[in-house]
Amino acid sequence: MGKGVEQTDQVVAYLAETGLRDHAALARCRAETAALEWAMMQISPEQGAFMQMLARLINAKRCIEVGVFTGYSSLAVALALPSDGRIEAFDISEEWTSKARAYWADAGVADKINLHIGPAGEGLEALLRDGGEGQYDFAFIDADKTGYDAYYEACLRLLRPGGLIAIDNALWSGKVADPTDQGEDTIALRALNAKIHKDTRVEMALVPLADGIMLVQKR
């Protein structure tokens, strides 16, 4: 079985240059976030392009994002949505999302993103109470790892049949495959991966892109 291409600096640079069609606001967000202390929380450019392609393939209009940070992933998806597309985005940080708002405005997609500051679990439950069950096309989860299971369950209820959930950090730098790693986040991710593998409500594929994306399609 092939192990894939090693992600050397040369390959990463090639991906950034040739593997996607960059938008100026995405490039600026990526460059400025790279200088921050928590830069590792940002998704890779090829991951953003991958999610854009997924959104286009399923003709997504109503989306959910759990974990915004400086706004790269929501910006990428918003750029792929039609003019009446919308993202319900959840984060707890006013500081990081203030940067996100600036990038969204710069790209002209601020009106497509409804930002909610507060616990994502409560926000997702509010969407369900407001009649959102089965009304969404795409969800991206990239937040606190111990909360992933609850976010997955809520997003699964909110998605229509055929809708997609992309869950970031599913490989967790390979730690999920190391049984000696018993860190809290590793345990949570490993358990969710195993749960989804057996979940008859969905189709699934664990994609070894970036830090691993668990891709789930609701049946």
Number of C-alpha atoms within 10 A of each C-alpha: 3 4 6 7 7 9 11 9 9 9 12 15 12 12 15 15 12 10 14 15 11 16 13 12 19 22 14 14 21 19 12 13 21 14 9 10 8 10 15 10 17 19 19 19 23 19 19 21 19 17 20 21 15 17 25 15 9 13 16 22 21 19 29 24 25 28 23 27 27 26 25 25 25 28 29 26 29 26 19 19 21 13 12 9 19 22 24 20 23 26 20 17 16 13 10 15 21 13 16 23 18 16 22 25 13 14 17 14 21 19 14 24 21 13 17 18 15 13 14 22 16 12 19 24 17 12 16 17 10 9 10 17 17 15 18 25 24 30 29 26 24 23 22 13 20 15 16 21 17 14 24 21 11 18 32 25 18 25 25 19 17 15 25 28 25 25 23 24 24 27 22 18 12 13 18 22 12 10 10 8 13 13 10 11 18 24 17 18 24 20 14 20 21 10 12 20 16 12 12 11 13 19 16 20 14 17 15 14 16 18 17 19 22 23 19 25 20 18 14
